[in-house]
Amino acid sequence: MSTIMRSIYDMRLLDDLARKETVIHRIHPLVKLLTTVVYLTVVVSFGKYEIGSLLPLFFYPVMVLALAELPLKPILLRIVLIEPLIIGIGILNPLFDHQVVYLGGMALSRGWITFFSIFIKCGLTVTAALLLIATTGMDRLAAALRMLKIPRVFVLQLLLTYRYISVLMEEVSRIVRAYSLRAPGQKGVHRSAWGPLAGQLILRTFDRAQRVYEAMCLRGFTGEYHTGDCEKIKVRDFAYLAGWVSFFAIAKIYNIPMLIGSWLTGVVK
């Protein structure tokens, strides 16, 4: 029970973080969305052996996290939840790619290099998406998508799905609470009750969804989810976008760690 309630709280935490007033939160949502899209494109564009070139891209999430004054622990916990999937995707690479390369005198198979590359890329992309939601909020993000002329039905589906997850979790919490009251002292749900409880969950969620839809219609819902008017894009927003895009372009064109290493080596000499 406590796990379910904690999950509901964790889902709503991102919305709470999006209501803060910081430098990053005041940036126009469309600008933050475009910056994130460019960042994700640059991250995935690197080759599977280019681990060193990815390192400068850590600067973006670190700066956003610091300027937005976001707590580090909730963001890291959400990244850790997705890491098993990332490991499952890339863990077989060392088994199929046995070609050996030497890094700093140490022999390492290319399979491990591609595994670490996938691990870093997935971690960066997930972090960027979480920071976008935590500094923008789903409503403002939906408004930015509508400004990009994304079809209304897709934006509405995204919003309602995001909102309904918490409703679904609340229904699960009620079912588990009712079961625990009828089976005191039992830890968890016995496997013989999984089927009936799943059926009850489906029926209850259908009924709850119908009530939610009727309530929306009574409040004037006609198929358009009004998220409010977004403010105009200001000079600071253009500067934010131009600055980050320029940095991403430089990180893509030039191998910054190698340039810094060459410069430091030249200084030492």
HELIX and SHEET records of a PDB file:
HELIX    1   1 SER A    2  LEU A   17  1                                  16    
HELIX    2   2 PRO A   29  SER A   45  1                                  17    
HELIX    3   3 ILE A   51  LEU A   54  1                                   4    
HELIX    4   4 LEU A   55  PHE A   58  5                                   4    
HELIX    5   5 PHE A   59  LEU A   67  1                                   9    
HELIX    6   6 LEU A   72  GLY A   90  1                                  19    
HELIX    7   7 ASN A   93  PHE A   96  1                                   4    
HELIX    8   8 ARG A  110  THR A  136  1                                  27    
HELIX    9   9 MET A  138  MET A  147  1                                  10    
HELIX   10  10 ARG A  152  ARG A  182  1                                  31    
HELIX   11  11 ARG A  191  ALA A  193  5                                   3    
HELIX   12  12 TRP A  194  LEU A  218  1                                  25    
HELIX   13  13 VAL A  235  ILE A  253  1                                  19    
HELIX   14  14 ILE A  256  VAL A  268  1                                  13    
SHEET    1   A 2 VAL A 100  LEU A 103  0                                        
SHEET    2   A 2 MET A 106  SER A 109 -1                                        
END                                                                             
